[in-house]
Amino acid sequence: MAEDWPRLQAIEVAAGERFREIGMDEIADADPPAVDDLRAAAAVLVAVGDDGAPIGYARLELVDGHAHLEQLSVVPGHGGRGVGTDLLDAAARWALERGDREITLTTFRDVPFNAPLYERRGFAVLPEAAWTDGLRALVAEETGHGLDPTARVVMRRPLAQ
């Protein structure tokens, strides 16, 4: 797995290029997570292509003790083929195995391959009044990194027990 960390970083950079297509160059230009951050994640789930090389990954963290999807990235050439959905389903299984009743994420409200995609995969917007302290801290951290909180949304997907 050690040799895959740089590949996962490259996947995130490649996937980020989609933001350039919609005028969000600052997101496309963002650095991928450091290898140490990937290693420290609660879980990193990897999708591989027919040749065994990574083509996508989901990075999960724990926020207030429950599963939180920190990042989902798929190589653009493999987009639209269910890789992201498979990773989301794997993340849900991981969370269920931990005993979680839900999985959360933060994403862009109006980017077609962000919130609208997650809504089609069972996520719903979580009203601010229902945010936990950890989710509030996460949104504040994102804001501190320059992300406009009015363009962002917190989402939750309930998990069947």
PyMOL commands that set and color helices and strands:
alter all, ss='L'
color gray80, all
select helices_A, chain A and resi 2-21+25-28+35-40+76-78+83-98+115-120+128-130+133-144+149-151
alter helices_A, ss='H'
color red, helices_A
select strands_A, chain A and resi 43-48+54-63+66-74+102-108+124-125+152-158
alter strands_A, ss='S'
color yellow, strands_A
deselect
rebuild
show_as cartoon
